[in-house]
């Protein structure tokens, strides 16, 4: 009997922010190198746009959580 998938994410949704950034970096490298055939350029560009949107959404979500944690006041981060 086949085991049902417990994942609720779409098949093209990256597993994490880091995975999305890695895939985006690899895709940009392939696009810039001319490695992709013309027929795949549009598909690659569209996937890149999806990854960029995902990353921006993840960053916005974390920023929202930071605002809540800092009681609505964003503080300047300084490395220790």
GIRATA-V879134 format. One record per residue. N is the residue number from 0. PHI is phi as a letter, one per 20 degrees, with the letter a starting at -180 (* if undefined). OMEGA is omega in whole degrees, -180 to 180 (none if undefined). Layout:
((N/PHI/OMEGA) (N/PHI/OMEGA))
This chain:
((0/*/-179) (1/f/179) (2/e/-180) (3/f/179) (4/f/179) (5/e/-179) (6/f/179) (7/d/-178) (8/e/178) (9/f/-176) (10/f/-179) (11/e/179) (12/f/179) (13/f/-180) (14/f/-179) (15/a/176) (16/g/-178) (17/f/178) (18/f/179) (19/f/179) (20/f/179) (21/f/179) (22/f/180) (23/f/178) (24/f/180) (25/f/-180) (26/f/179) (27/f/178) (28/g/179) (29/f/179) (30/f/-178) (31/f/-177) (32/f/-177) (33/m/-178) (34/f/-176) (35/e/173) (36/f/-177) (37/g/-178) (38/f/-178) (39/e/-179) (40/f/-179) (41/f/178) (42/f/178) (43/f/179) (44/f/179) (45/f/178) (46/f/177) (47/f/178) (48/f/178) (49/f/-180) (50/f/179) (51/f/178) (52/f/179) (53/g/-179) (54/f/179) (55/f/179) (56/f/179) (57/f/179) (58/f/179) (59/f/179) (60/f/179) (61/f/178) (62/f/177) (63/f/178) (64/f/178) (65/f/178) (66/g/179) (67/f/-179) (68/f/180) (69/e/179) (70/l/175) (71/n/-179) (72/d/175) (73/f/180) (74/d/177) (75/f/-179) (76/e/176) (77/c/180) (78/f/-178) (79/e/none))
